[in-house]
Amino acid sequence: MIHYVCKYTPTELFQGFGEKCAVLEEMPENFEMSDQIAHANLCGFGKSVIQAVLEGKAEELVLVNCCDSMRRVYDIVESTGKCKFLYMLDIPHDDEECEKVKFAASICRLKEAYEEYSGKKFDKSLFLKAFEQKDTENKPYIGVLGVRVSGVLEQMIRENIQMNVENLTCTGGRRLAVIPEDMQKMDEEAMFLAYADALLCQMPCFRMNNSTRRNRLYLDPYLKGIIYHTIKFCDYYGFEYASIKKNIKVPMLKIETDFTSQSAGQLLTRIQAFSETIEGADDTNPGKEISEEAKKRMESGVYYTAGIDSGSTSTDVVILDRDGKIKSTMIIPTGGGAMMSAEKSLELAVEKAGIQKEEIVRIVTTGYGRAYIDSGDDSITEITCHAKGAHYLNPRVRTVIDIGGQDIKAISIDENGAVKNFLMNDKCAAGTGRFLEMMARTLGLSLEEMSTKGLEWKENVVISSMCTVFAESEVVSLVAQNKNVADIIHGLNVSVASKVGALAARLGKNNPGEYMMTGGVAKNKGITNALEEKLGAKLYICDEAQLCGALGAALFAYEKCKKGE
């Protein structure tokens, strides 16, 4: 098996040798092996290539000199001696005639190198058979654009987007305008020139000098949404994203990875929420149908619905009566597992309501632990549920800010409470509930004490780093300098507000209306004051702020039952 990393790689050439080709798309859990021999700032994909070679998953490999990272990867892989066949293909930056001639010569050199390595002879008939003409059907689709996605990530997208998905990244959407019958009549020099022409005339990747034709990708009338992928330390597609987000007319989700599988849970939430935004929560998450037993219970006139929000810090439950009014709520710490915490929280909410558990006819789960709760009839992302809950609590809200235990979300909603757009922080803990917990522990305070003590500040202390580790070091240093604890807390509040406010402002400026803050951090007066100052607007905060996700989930359960009546 010959692995390659770029759609400009002449894979049909290797099929002329009777060999199979595959995109190298390993998404390792970590870079434990590659970090030992590669620079720390090498892009994640480059490290994944090195990791795959070191693990023996790519013994024959063709790279391209598309960027400095790939050149470094080639040198590192060559030094390991782990590849039986390793080749760096010179790819032009233009598709002009002289560049096509040069590229044809490069393909010929690759052919000769593989002949020498393998001892096989190139078979023209096998080569020409490799050009399969694929029929294309015009129908609505979601386009995956940007830099290459791993097989794991592409599968995750396809499994969670109900619409057709097209991989249009730098390794997907490979289309060659070739007529094998015409090439059959050519001599080898002319044939490879025509082949080089076909390869270079594909939809250009963003590294090409003239990539203006790429606007066809996002102006296609059949395109209904874009998932745009970038990789940390890779600038090419970051620039393209910045340039197209102002002009597109369809919803777009940007996801950035380091090409490891460590943030799979957060990526899944983003993808599912994007699907719910485009197609509606009911369409993307139909869930179980209402059972006959539940229908009989509904006919009796006494029934309830429930929402369970399984978060990293707390597990919240809201129970609604048959009129959609809140009957009971419960918040408990998420303990030794999502399932156990969900069952306990629901039992306590049922007991508090003074009802029987059997009277609950439908349960919708949300939050990061939703996939691990068996008792739910449906599962909807916390982004869509927070929007639903916020609209119920205040229909004038248009931007929802949720600071959770491990992430920050800014959600733009319409007049019906549907998600228009959303932004999340990456997998860094900066600015989250965990960040505040760690800072409180460093100062020897409880979260309750920390939420009020910062209101008494006098000196404007600046916390320059939002990294949890570095910020902790800064706090320790400030304590050593005898800085007032209230001033340090105020500095932390301002740093959190700056990060959160930047997310919210990017959405709110195009969606006028009230701001609402949800989640447990909404109780922190120091944070909310600093955030209001950053936004230049008041935050709507209510007693049910922490229950907003569970409330939204319960509302989805309630609406499903009403439709079934």
C-alpha positions in Angstrom: 0.0 0.0 0.0 1.4 3.4 -1.0 0.3 6.2 1.2 0.1 9.9 0.1 -0.9 13.2 1.6 -2.0 15.4 -1.3 -4.6 15.3 -4.1 -2.0 16.3 -6.6 -0.2 13.0 -6.0 -0.3 10.9 -9.2 -2.0 7.9 -7.6 -3.1 6.5 -11.0 0.6 6.2 -11.8 1.1 3.6 -9.0 -2.0 1.7 -10.2 -0.1 1.3 -13.4 2.3 -0.8 -11.3 -0.6 -2.8 -9.9 -0.3 -1.0 -6.5 -3.1 0.4 -4.3 -3.0 3.9 -2.9 -4.6 5.5 0.2 -4.5 8.9 1.9 -2.5 8.9 5.0 -5.1 10.1 7.5 -4.1 8.6 10.8 -5.5 10.7 13.8 -3.4 9.4 16.8 -4.4 9.9 20.4 -1.2 11.7 21.0 2.2 12.5 19.5 4.2 10.6 22.1 6.7 9.1 19.6 6.9 12.0 17.1 7.4 14.6 19.8 10.7 12.8 20.6 12.2 13.7 17.3 10.1 16.6 15.9 10.0 20.2 16.8 7.3 21.2 19.3 5.7 23.7 16.8 5.5 21.4 13.9 1.9 21.2 12.7 -0.3 18.4 14.0 -0.6 16.8 10.6 3.1 16.7 10.2 3.5 15.0 13.5 0.7 12.5 12.6 2.7 11.5 9.5 5.8 10.9 11.6 3.8 9.0 14.2 2.3 6.7 11.6 5.7 6.0 10.1 7.2 5.2 13.5 4.3 2.9 14.3 4.9 1.0 11.1 1.6 2.1 9.4 3.2 3.7 6.3 6.1 1.8 4.8 5.7 3.3 1.3 5.1 7.1 1.4 4.9 9.9 -1.2 5.1 13.4 0.2 4.8 16.8 -1.5 6.8 20.0 -0.9 3.7 22.0 -0.3 5.0 23.8 2.7 8.0 24.0 5.1 6.4 21.5 7.5 6.2 18.8 4.8 9.9 19.4 4.0 10.8 19.0 7.7 8.6 15.9 7.8 10.4 14.4 4.9 13.8 15.0 6.5 12.7 13.5 9.8 11.1 10.4 8.2 14.1 9.9 6.0 16.4 9.9 9.1 14.3 7.2 10.8 14.9 4.7 8.0 11.5 3.3 8.7 10.1 3.8 5.1 11.0 1.3 2.4 10.0 3.8 -0.2 10.0 7.5 0.5 9.6 10.2 -2.2 9.2 14.0 -2.1 7.3 15.1 -5.2 7.9 18.6 -6.4 4.5 20.3 -6.9 4.3 23.6 -8.9 2.4 26.6 -7.5 0.9 27.4 -10.8 -0.9 25.6 -13.7 0.8 27.5 -16.5 2.1 25.6 -19.5 5.7 25.7 -18.4 4.8 24.4 -15.0 2.8 21.5 -16.5 5.9 20.5 -18.5 8.0 20.6 -15.3 5.4 18.6 -13.4 5.2 16.0 -16.2 9.0 15.6 -15.8 8.6 15.2 -12.0 6.0 12.4 -12.6 8.4 10.6 -14.9 11.1 10.8 -12.3 8.7 9.4 -9.7 7.9 6.6 -12.2 11.5 5.8 -12.7 12.3 5.9 -8.9 9.4 3.4 -8.2 10.6 1.1 -11.1 14.1 1.0 -9.6 12.7 0.4 -6.0 10.1 -2.2 -6.9 11.6 -3.9 -9.9 8.2 -3.7 -11.6 7.5 -2.3 -15.0 4.9 0.4 -15.6 1.8 -1.0 -17.4 0.0 1.7 -19.5 -3.2 -0.3 -19.7 -3.5 -0.6 -15.9 -2.7 3.1 -15.7 -5.5 4.1 -18.1 -8.0 1.8 -16.3 -7.4 3.8 -13.1 -9.3 6.8 -14.5 -12.8 6.0 -13.5 -15.4 8.6 -14.5 -17.7 9.2 -11.6 -21.3 10.3 -12.2 -22.2 13.3 -10.2 -25.7 14.1 -9.0 -26.8 17.6 -8.2 -28.5 17.6 -4.8 -28.2 19.6 -1.6 -25.0 18.9 0.4 -22.8 20.0 3.3 -19.3 20.8 2.1 -16.3 20.0 4.3 -13.7 22.6 3.3 -10.3 23.7 4.4 -7.3 21.6 5.3 -7.4 17.8 5.2 -9.6 15.9 7.7 -8.8 12.6 9.2 -10.9 9.5 8.4 -12.1 9.5 12.0 -13.3 13.2 11.7 -14.9 12.7 8.3 -16.8 9.6 9.5 -18.0 11.6 12.5 -19.3 14.3 10.2 -21.1 11.9 7.9 -22.7 10.0 10.8 -24.1 13.1 12.4 -25.1 15.2 9.3 -28.3 13.9 7.8 -27.7 15.6 4.5 -25.2 14.5 1.8 -21.6 15.4 2.8 -18.9 16.2 0.2 -15.2 16.2 1.3 -13.8 19.3 -0.5 -10.7 19.6 1.6 -7.1 19.5 0.2 -7.2 15.7 0.0 -10.9 15.4 -1.0 -12.9 16.2 -4.1 -10.2 14.8 -6.4 -11.5 15.2 -10.0 -9.4 14.7 -13.1 -10.7 15.7 -16.5 -9.2 12.9 -18.5 -10.3 10.9 -21.5 -8.4 7.6 -21.4 -9.2 6.8 -25.0 -7.4 9.9 -26.1 -4.4 9.2 -23.9 -4.2 5.6 -25.3 -3.1 7.1 -28.6 -0.4 9.2 -27.1 3.3 8.4 -26.6 4.5 8.4 -23.0 5.8 11.9 -23.0 2.6 13.4 -24.4 0.5 11.1 -22.1 2.3 12.3 -18.9 2.0 15.9 -20.1 -1.8 15.4 -20.4 -1.8 13.7 -17.0 0.1 16.6 -15.4 -2.4 19.0 -17.0 -5.3 17.1 -15.5 -3.7 17.0 -12.0 -2.9 20.7 -12.0 -6.3 21.7 -13.4 -8.2 20.3 -10.4 -9.9 22.7 -8.1 -6.8 24.5 -6.7 -5.8 24.1 -3.1 -5.2 27.4 -1.2 -1.4 27.1 -1.5 -1.6 27.6 -5.2 -0.6 31.1 -6.4 -3.9 31.5 -8.2 -6.7 30.0 -6.0 -9.5 32.3 -7.1 -11.4 29.4 -8.7 -12.0 28.1 -5.2 -14.9 30.6 -4.8 -16.9 28.1 -6.9 -16.8 25.8 -3.8 -18.8 28.2 -1.6 -21.0 29.8 -4.3 -22.5 26.5 -5.4 -26.3 26.8 -5.2 -26.5 23.2 -3.9 -24.2 24.0 -1.0 -26.4 24.3 2.1 -23.7 24.6 4.8 -19.9 24.5 5.3 -17.8 22.8 7.9 -14.4 24.5 7.7 -11.4 22.7 9.1 -8.1 24.2 10.1 -5.1 22.7 11.9 -3.1 24.5 14.5 0.1 26.1 13.2 -1.2 25.8 9.6 -1.8 29.3 8.2 -2.9 28.6 4.6 -6.5 27.8 5.3 -6.8 30.1 8.3 -6.3 32.9 5.8 -9.0 31.5 3.5 -11.5 31.1 6.3 -11.0 34.7 7.3 -11.6 35.9 3.7 -14.7 33.9 2.9 -16.7 34.1 6.1 -17.8 37.6 5.2 -19.2 36.7 1.8 -20.9 33.3 2.2 -24.7 33.1 2.5 -24.9 29.7 4.1 -24.2 28.6 7.7 -20.6 27.8 8.4 -18.9 26.0 11.3 -15.2 26.4 11.9 -13.4 23.6 13.7 -9.7 23.5 14.5 -7.9 20.4 15.6 -4.3 19.5 16.4 -4.9 16.3 14.4 -5.3 14.1 17.5 -8.4 12.4 18.7 -8.2 14.0 22.2 -11.0 16.6 21.6 -13.4 14.2 19.9 -16.1 14.8 22.4 -16.1 18.6 21.9 -15.9 18.1 18.1 -19.0 15.8 18.2 -21.0 18.5 20.1 -20.1 21.2 17.6 -20.9 19.0 14.6 -24.2 17.8 16.1 -25.2 21.3 17.1 -24.4 22.5 13.5 -26.6 19.8 12.1 -29.4 20.8 14.5 -29.0 24.5 13.4 -29.3 23.6 9.7 -32.0 20.9 9.8 -33.7 21.5 13.1 -33.4 19.5 16.3 -36.5 17.4 15.6 -35.2 16.4 12.2 -31.6 15.5 13.2 -32.6 13.9 16.5 -35.9 12.1 16.0 -35.3 9.9 19.0 -37.7 7.2 20.1 -41.3 7.4 19.2 -43.9 7.9 22.0 -44.7 4.5 23.3 -48.3 3.2 23.7 -47.9 3.1 27.4 -46.8 6.8 27.4 -49.8 7.7 25.2 -52.2 6.0 27.6 -50.6 8.0 30.5 -51.0 11.2 28.5 -54.7 10.4 27.9 -55.2 10.3 31.7 -54.4 14.0 31.8 -51.6 13.6 34.4 -48.2 13.4 32.9 -44.8 15.1 33.0 -41.7 15.5 30.8 -38.1 15.9 31.9 -34.8 17.2 30.7 -31.4 16.0 32.0 -28.3 18.1 31.4 -25.2 15.9 32.1 -22.3 18.4 32.4 -18.7 18.0 33.5 -19.4 19.7 36.8 -23.0 19.2 37.6 -26.0 17.2 36.5 -29.2 19.2 36.2 -32.8 18.1 35.9 -36.0 20.0 35.1 -39.5 18.4 35.2 -42.4 20.1 33.3 -46.1 19.5 33.9 -48.6 18.9 31.1 -48.9 22.7 30.6 -45.2 23.2 30.1 -44.7 24.8 33.5 -41.7 24.0 35.7 -42.8 21.4 38.3 -39.4 20.5 39.8 -35.7 21.1 39.4 -32.5 19.5 40.8 -28.8 20.2 40.6 -26.2 17.8 41.9 -22.5 17.4 41.4 -21.6 15.0 38.5 -19.9 12.2 40.4 -18.7 8.8 39.4 -20.3 8.6 36.0 -22.9 10.3 33.8 -25.5 7.5 34.1 -25.3 7.3 37.9 -25.5 11.1 38.3 -28.4 11.3 35.9 -30.4 8.6 37.7 -29.8 10.1 41.1 -30.6 13.7 40.0 -33.8 12.5 38.3 -34.9 10.5 41.4 -34.3 13.6 43.7 -36.3 15.8 41.3 -39.2 13.3 41.2 -39.2 13.1 45.0 -39.1 16.9 45.2 -42.1 17.1 42.8 -44.1 14.6 44.8 -44.9 12.5 41.7 -44.2 9.0 40.5 -41.3 8.4 38.1 -43.8 6.4 35.9 -45.7 9.6 35.3 -42.8 11.0 33.3 -43.6 10.1 29.7 -40.6 11.5 27.9 -37.0 12.3 28.8 -34.5 14.3 26.7 -30.8 14.3 27.6 -28.2 16.9 26.8 -24.7 17.9 27.8 -21.4 16.1 27.3 -22.6 13.0 29.1 -25.8 12.6 27.2 -24.5 9.7 25.1 -23.9 7.7 28.2 -27.4 8.0 29.7 -29.7 5.1 28.8 -32.9 6.4 30.3 -33.4 9.2 27.7 -35.8 8.9 24.8 -33.9 11.5 22.8 -30.6 13.3 22.8 -30.0 17.0 21.8 -26.9 19.1 22.1 -26.5 21.6 24.9 -26.1 24.4 22.4 -29.6 23.9 21.0 -31.1 23.2 24.5 -29.6 26.4 26.0 -31.1 28.4 23.1 -34.5 26.8 23.7 -34.3 27.3 27.5 -33.1 30.9 27.1 -36.0 31.8 24.8 -38.5 30.3 27.3 -37.1 32.4 30.1 -36.8 35.6 28.1 -38.1 35.8 24.5 -36.1 39.1 23.9 -32.7 37.4 24.3 -30.7 37.0 21.1 -27.3 36.1 22.4 -26.7 33.4 25.1 -23.4 33.1 26.9 -22.7 29.9 28.7 -19.6 29.3 30.8 -19.5 25.7 31.6 -17.1 23.5 33.5 -14.9 22.8 30.5 -16.0 25.2 27.7 -17.4 28.6 26.8 -20.2 29.0 24.4 -21.7 32.1 22.7 -25.0 31.3 20.9 -26.9 33.5 18.6 -30.6 32.8 18.5 -33.6 34.1 16.5 -37.0 35.3 17.6 -38.2 31.7 17.9 -35.3 30.5 20.0 -33.7 28.6 17.2 -29.9 28.6 16.9 -28.6 31.0 14.1 -24.9 30.6 14.9 -22.6 29.6 17.8 -19.0 29.9 18.8 -17.0 27.8 21.3 -13.6 27.9 22.8 -11.1 25.2 21.9 -10.1 22.4 24.3 -8.1 24.8 26.5 -9.6 25.3 29.9 -8.9 29.0 30.0 -11.9 31.0 31.2 -14.1 28.0 32.1 -15.5 26.9 35.4 -12.5 24.6 35.9 -10.2 27.6 35.4 -12.1 29.5 38.2 -12.0 26.5 40.5 -8.2 26.2 40.1 -7.7 29.9 40.7 -9.9 29.7 43.9 -8.0 26.7 45.1 -4.7 28.6 44.5 -6.0 31.5 46.6 -7.3 29.3 49.3 -10.9 30.4 48.7 -14.2 28.8 47.9 -16.0 29.7 44.7 -18.6 31.5 46.7 -16.0 33.6 48.4 -14.2 34.3 45.2 -17.4 35.4 43.4 -17.9 38.4 45.9 -14.4 39.2 47.2 -13.3 40.6 43.8 -16.0 43.3 44.0 -13.9 45.1 46.7 -10.9 45.7 44.4 -8.9 48.9 44.5 -5.8 48.3 42.3 -6.3 47.2 38.6 -4.1 44.1 38.6 -3.6 42.7 35.1 -3.4 38.9 34.6 -1.6 38.7 31.3 -2.0 34.9 30.6 -5.2 33.0 30.1 -3.5 29.7 30.1 -4.6 27.9 33.3 -1.0 26.8 34.2 0.6 30.1 33.5 -2.2 32.1 35.1 -1.7 30.1 38.3 2.0 30.9 38.3 1.1 34.6 37.9 -1.4 34.4 40.8 1.3 32.8 43.0 3.7 35.5 42.0 1.2 38.3 42.8 0.5 36.7 46.2 4.3 36.7 46.9 4.3 40.4 46.0 1.7 41.0 48.7 -1.0 42.1 46.2 -4.4 42.4 47.7 -6.5 39.2 47.1 -9.5 41.2 46.0 -7.3 43.0 43.3 -6.0 39.6 42.1 -9.5 38.2 41.8 -10.7 41.3 39.9 -7.8 40.8 37.5 -8.9 37.2 37.0 -12.5 38.3 36.4 -11.4 40.8 33.8 -9.3 38.3 32.0 -12.2 35.8 31.8 -14.6 38.5 30.7 -12.2 39.5 27.9 -12.1 36.0 26.5 -15.8 35.4 26.9 -16.8 38.9 25.7 -14.8 38.5 22.5 -16.8 35.4 21.6 -20.1 37.0 22.4 -19.3 40.3 20.7 -18.6 38.5 17.4 -22.1 37.1 17.4 -24.1 39.9 19.1 -23.0 42.7 16.8 -25.0 41.2 13.9 -27.9 40.0 16.1 -29.2 42.9 18.1 -31.2 42.0 21.2 -30.6 41.2 24.9 -27.7 39.1 26.3 -28.3 36.3 28.7 -25.8 34.4 30.7 -26.4 30.8 31.7 -24.5 28.1 33.6 -23.2 28.1 37.1 -20.7 30.9 36.6 -23.7 33.3 36.1 -23.9 33.4 39.9 -20.4 34.9 40.0 -21.1 38.7 40.4 -17.5 39.6 39.7 -17.5 37.9 36.4 -20.9 39.2 35.3 -19.9 42.8 36.2 -16.7 42.6 34.2 -18.5 40.9 31.3 -21.2 43.6 31.2 -18.4 46.3 31.1 -16.7 44.5 28.2 -19.9 44.1 26.2 -21.2 47.5 27.0 -24.6 45.9 27.7 -26.6 44.4 30.6 -26.8 40.7 31.0 -30.1 39.0 31.7 -29.5 36.6 34.6 -32.3 34.7 36.3 -32.6 32.1 39.1 -32.8 29.3 36.6 -29.6 30.3 34.8 -27.8 27.0 35.7 -30.8 25.0 34.6 -31.1 26.5 31.2 -29.8 23.4 29.3 -32.0 21.0 31.2 -35.0 23.3 30.8 -34.4 23.4 27.0 -34.2 19.6 26.9 -37.4 19.3 28.9 -39.1 21.7 26.5 -38.1 19.5 23.5 -39.6 16.5 25.3 -42.8 18.5 26.1 -43.2 19.7 22.5 -42.8 16.1 21.2 -45.6 15.0 23.4 -47.9 17.8 22.4 -47.4 16.9 18.8 -48.3 13.3 19.6 -51.5 14.1 21.5 
